[in-house]
Amino acid sequence: MGKYLKKYIDLDGMSKAKVDKLIHYCNRDPKILIQYDGFTNAEADDVMHPDTDGDCIMEGGTVELMWSSSVRVLIEPDTPEDVIIRVLHKIINWIKEDSHAMKIAKEMIGSLILDKMDSEPEKRIPF
């Protein structure tokens, strides 16, 4: 598989860890997921609208080449425990209070056909 990957991606200069990850994931089928992100110390702009704690919670879609469980939480190791708990509570509240956004995301994701994403632009992830 490494030879096939080298045909399409310039692996020279990449770390061994990065090359190993690319080879590891290149055999996986794309999976569409709903993604919640919790940004801390976010600066306000046209996209980010942080709360009084400086946190900004965002929802969107993503296509990943990983095996996934029903719910997965990824946390940067140096994030303080109190910040993790605060942001997770905000994500939980967002999901509870804005079920309409989750419903729309599920409907949009359900209508996608991964095999046709490149050939049919209207099938691409809309967020």
N, C-alpha and C positions, 0 to 999 in steps of 0.2 A: 504494500500500500504506500510506503514511503516514496517509491519511485514514481507512482501515479501522482502523488501530492506535489513532488518536485516539478512535474511538468506544468502545473498551474500556479504554484506559489514559489516565490524566490525565498528559499529557506536559508540561504547564506547570511550569516551575521545574526541569525536568531539564536536565542538561548536554547539549550537542550530541553529545558522544561517546556518552552513554548512549542518547539517542534514535536515533542512527545504528546502534548495536549492536542495539537492539530491532527496528528496521526490517530490518536485515541478517538476523537470525536468525528472524524471524517466518514466513518461507516454508519453513523446514526442517522435515523430519519428525522427531519425537522419536526418540532412539536410546537404548536401555538399555545401560549400561556398568557394569562392575565398577570400583570406585574404591578406591585405597589412599591413605591420608593419613598423612603423617609430621609429627607435632607435636613441636616442640622446646620445651624449658623448660616442659613441661606440668605443671600442678598436679594431684596425685592427687585424684580424686573418685569417684563411683559409676560413671562411664563411663571416665574416663582412668586408666590404670594405667602411669605412666611407669617406664622402666627406670632403672638407676643413672646414665645420662647425662642423664636428664630427658626422654628421647624416648618418644613413644607412637605406635605404628603401629596404624592402624585400617583395616578393610576394610568395604565396604558397596556398595550399589548407587545409581545415580543415573540420571536421565533428562536428557539434554542435547540441545540444538538445534544441535549443531555437527557438522561432518563430522569423523569420527575416523579415525585410523590404528589399526593393531592395538594399539599401545602408544603412549601420549602421556605426557610428563612436563611438568608445569607447576611452575615454581620462581619464588618471589618474587626479584626482581633483587638485593635487598640481602642475600640469604642467603650467608654465607661458604662458600667452596668446600669446606672440610673438613667442614662440617655437611651440605652436600648429599651428599657422598660417603658419610659415615657413615650418614645416613638411607636413602639408596638401597640400601646394603648390607643394612640391616635389613629393608627391604621385600623384597629379593631372597630373603633367608633365610626370611622369613615364608612367601613363596610356595613355596619349596622344601620347607620343613618342615611346612607345614599344607596339603597338597594337598586334604585332606578339605573344608576351608572353601571352597576354590576350586570343588570339584566341586559342593557344595551351592549355591553362588552361581550357577553355570552352570545347574544344573537349575531353580532358581527363576526365573531370567531367561528360560530357554527356555520356561517354561510361561506367560509373560505375553503378553497380547494388548493392545498399546498402544491400539488403537481402542476397546476396551471398558473402559479403566481408569476412566473417569468413571461409566459406567452400571452397571458390575459391580464393587462394592467388593472382591470376592474376587480380582479380577485385578490389583489395585494392587500396586505394588512392596512386598514384605513387609519391607524393611529400610530 
